[in-house]
Amino acid sequence: MSVVQTERPLTGWHVLAMFIGGFSIIISVNLALAFNAVRTFPGKETESSYVASQNFDTDRAAQEALGWTVRTELTDTTLRLSVTDASNSVVRPEIIFATLGRATTVADDITPEFSWDGTAWVAPVTSGPGNWNLRIEMRAADGTLFRRRIPLRGLR
């Protein structure tokens, strides 16, 4: 038994359909990626990076002169923040603001309610596994502002 195949010629309409189909897929994927990139963009860090840069070196030098070491611990239910000075003495700075959130989106951002336990600031939080950032601004006893973005890793 023999099989007879009939060949259909490749016409201009076939080429046009392949061209439109191929580029439709490419454009659809690009639009989906662009939409998700814009939707998950957390926003700007500062109003004017030029103005912020004018005092950057001065602010950094003042923060480094404090000699502070900041340690953080993040669990599913607790955020612990301890600060020590160059002599390894516990420091209790005033917390101006703090935001705990995911590195890529502001949807999960929370403002921790810190309380002093005698050696560290402790806040109840609801976190999960993954990358988190603690954006914090504290004030030293002499009025120096101390700003940090501290990357954290949520535990399972």
Secondary structure as UniProt FT lines:
FT   HELIX           12..39
FT   HELIX           49..54
FT   HELIX           56..66
FT   STRAND          69..74
FT   STRAND          78..84
FT   TURN            86..87
FT   STRAND          90..91
FT   STRAND          94..102
FT   TURN            107..108
FT   STRAND          115..116
FT   STRAND          121..124
FT   STRAND          130..139
FT   TURN            141..142
FT   STRAND          145..154
//
